[in-house]
Amino acid sequence: WVFLTSMTGGLVAGLDAGLIYNEWPTMAGKLVPLQELYLLHPWFRNLFDHDATVQFHHRMAAYVTVLLVGGLSVLSLRTPLPPNITLALRAVQLAVVLQLTLGITTLLYGAPTHLAATHQAGALTLYTTLLILAFTLKPFIAPF
């Protein structure tokens, strides 16, 4: 899911979609701005070419990413984990919170280059922490 979120982020950057709707949590004053979305025809062009739709998809993918990491965190509280897994999971949690904060801050300030680049670097940091967690979990996962 993080991959999808970062790919939609790449589309946001490529379309300069971070320069519009510089408000949060709403877009055009609404949580779901239906009048602003899916305006291009054929409909699938909106997924790649329509700045409002691309930004909306990136926001929704980011929210799902945060919810998935939050759910994993809740599950981890119920399960005794080795210290190295706990540390790796905490790194993922920190990375996702920082990435969300950077994304919102970048949007609210109109996507200045230094914040936008830091947000992109945050995506790499999140990937790195997820890879560390995956390799930490590898000995505990049964082979297929």
N, C-alpha and C positions, 0 to 999 in steps of 0.2 A: 504494500500500500504506500509505503514511503516513496517507492520509485514512481508511482503514478502522481503523487503529490509533487515530487520534484520535476517531473515532466510537464505538468501543468504550470509549474513555476517558470520553467524555461519558456513556455508560450507567453506567459505574462510579461516576462522580460523582453522577448522578441517583438511583441506587439506594443510595447510601452503601455500595457494595460494598468500598470501600477500608478500611472499618472492620472487616472480617472477614479472616481468614487473614493476619494481620500477621506473616508469616514469608516468608523468601525463601531459596532458590529453590523451596521446597516449599509446598504447600497441604495443610493437615491432615496434615502429615508425609510427603506423597507428592508426587512430581513431577507425576503425573497422578492426581488424586483421583477415580477413577471413581465411587465411592459417593456423592460430593457433587454430581455433575454431572447435568444433564438429568433433574431430578426432577419437573418440571411437565408436565402434559398439556393440550392437545396439545403435542408436542415443540417446535414452533417458538416457543412462549411463553418457553422457556428462553433464547432468543437476546436477549430484551429484558427479561424480568421476573425471572429467577433470578440472584440476586447472585453466587453462587459460579461459575456458568457464565459470566456476563458478565465477572467478574474473570479467570477462566481464559482466555477468548478474548482479552482485552486483553493479558494476559501473552504469549500465543502470538503475537499480531500484533506486539507490540513486539520479541520475539525475531527474528521474520522480518525486520522492518525493520532491525534491527542487522545481521543476516546479509547482507541485500541491500546495505547501505552498505559492509559489510566486503568483500563480493565486488567491488563497484565500486572500492574502494580497491586491492584486489589487482590488478585489471585495469589500473588507472591506473599502477601501478608498472612494468608491462611496456610501456607506451606513452608515448613522449615527448609531453608536452602543453605548450601555451603557458602562460606563468606565470599569466595571469588565470584559466584553467580550473583549474589546480592550486590556486590560492588559494581559488576557490569550492568546490572539492571538499574541501579541508581544513576549510573553514567548516562544510560538511555533516557531516563526520566529527566535528568538535568538538561540534556541536549534538546529534548523535545520542548521543554518549557522555554529555554533560551531561544529556540528557533521560532516558536509561536510569538514570543515577545518581540523578537527582531522583525518578524513579518508584519505585525501590527504597527510597530514603530515606523518601519519603512513606509508603509501605506499612509499613515497619518501625516508624515512629513513630506509627502509627495515624491517618494522614491529617489532621494538624492543618491548619487553614485556610491558614496562611501557606505551608506546604510544598505543599499541594494547588494553591493558586493559582499558585505559582511553577512547578509542574509543567505546569499549563495554559498559562502564558506560555511555557514551554519548547517546547510544541507549536507555538506561533506562530513562535517563533524557528527551529525546524526547518523549518517551511513556508517561511519567508522565505529561509533559506539554499538550500533546494531551488529556489525560484523564481530566485534569483540564478544558481545553477548552470545552470538551464534556459536563461535568457536569455544566459548566457555561451556556451553550446553552440550556440545558434541559428544563428550564421553557418556552423557546420560540419555542419549537418544538411541533407541534400538535401530540397528540397520534394517533396511528394507529387504 
